[in-house]
């Protein structure tokens, strides 16, 4: 009976996760808001109008969303490396691979936080002008 109830709980958890991801995606910045490195560099150097700062704000919010998505993928992958059958198939290497994914997850989360901070600064600059 525990196998059935565990399976049912897993199905409901997957449905809840899919619903929350869909809700986040509906509110998330668009990837079309991402600028090239050259566009960011040029705009940072020349930004004077509120529209310039809003463009940069949208870019950094989209970049943060991209980093958050990549962090979630690596966190998921780290968990996969820790679960059977991977641990049995790669007994010596799976901990290193999981640790690698954990490090990437943290680095990407930190980068997303910094991108959101930059977005907030540009939002303030846009509203101050």
DAMOQUI-V615805 format. One record per backbone hydrogen bond with DSSP energy under -0.5 kcal/mol. CO is the residue of the C=O (numbers start at 1). NH is the residue of the N-H. If there is no record, write none. Layout:
CO:NH
CO:NH
//
This chain:
1:5
2:6
3:7
4:8
5:9
6:10
7:11
8:12
9:13
10:14
11:15
12:16
13:17
14:18
15:19
16:20
17:21
18:22
19:23
20:24
21:25
22:26
23:27
24:27
24:28
30:33
31:34
36:40
37:41
38:42
39:43
40:44
41:45
42:46
43:47
49:53
50:54
51:55
52:56
53:57
54:58
55:59
56:60
57:61
58:62
59:63
60:64
61:65
62:66
63:67
64:68
65:69
66:70
67:71
68:72
69:73
70:74
71:75
72:76
73:77
74:78
75:79
76:80
77:81
78:82
79:83
80:83
83:86
83:87
85:88
85:89
86:90
88:91
90:94
93:97
94:98
95:99
96:100
97:101
98:102
99:103
100:104
101:105
102:106
103:107
104:108
105:109
106:110
107:111
108:112
109:113
110:114
111:115
112:116
113:117
114:118
115:119
116:120
117:121
118:122
119:123
120:124
121:125
122:126
123:127
124:128
125:129
//
